[in-house]
Amino acid sequence: MAAKKASAGKKGSSPNVYKYFKVDKDKITRGRKNCSRCGKGVFMSKHKDRNTCGKCGLTEFNQ
């Protein structure tokens, strides 16, 4: 019987999610834009000329 592989951790969790927020004393601000289709909690990635959602694929071009 083949041995089972150990799971790598929670699927879908991001270890770098702390980089998406900035804390200043009593105030918390979001560092990235939320996706307009997916809603709160889904951040868009920053590129040189656009913002992209990794979940639904929505792309917004910067001007």
N, C-alpha and C positions, 0 to 999 in steps of 0.2 A: 504494500500500500504506500502511495506517495505521501510525503510529508506536506502539511499545509504551510503556506507562506504566511508570515506574520503581516498584519495590516500596517500600513505606513502611518496611520493616524486618521483623524476625521476627514472625510471627503468633503471638499468644498470650503474648508476653513482656511483663512489666510493668516499666516504668522506675522505679516507686516501691516495689519490693519491699524495699528497704533500710529502709523505714518499718515493716515488719512485725516487725523484730527490734530488740532493745535490747542493747547491748554495755556491760558494766561490768567493766573490767579483764580478768579471766580468765573471765568468765561471760557466756554468751549466753542471753537469754530471749526467748520468743516473745511478741509484743505482741497477737496475735489468736488466736482459737480455731481449731483444725483442724476440718475437716468430719468427722463421725463416719461418714458413708457413703463418701466419696471417699478418706479416709485422710490420711496425712502429706503435707505439701506443698501442700494445697489449703486456703487460709484462708477463713474466713467473714467477711463484711462486718459492720460494727457499725452498727446503727441505734438510734434512740432507745429502742425497746421490743422489739427482736428482733435475732437474728443470722441471716444468710442466706448460703447457699452460691451462688455465681454459676455453678458448673459443673452441679450436679445439682438446684438449686432447694430444697434442704432449708431449712426455717425453724424456728428455735427461739425461742420467746417468753421474754423475761425477766420476772421477777416483781417 
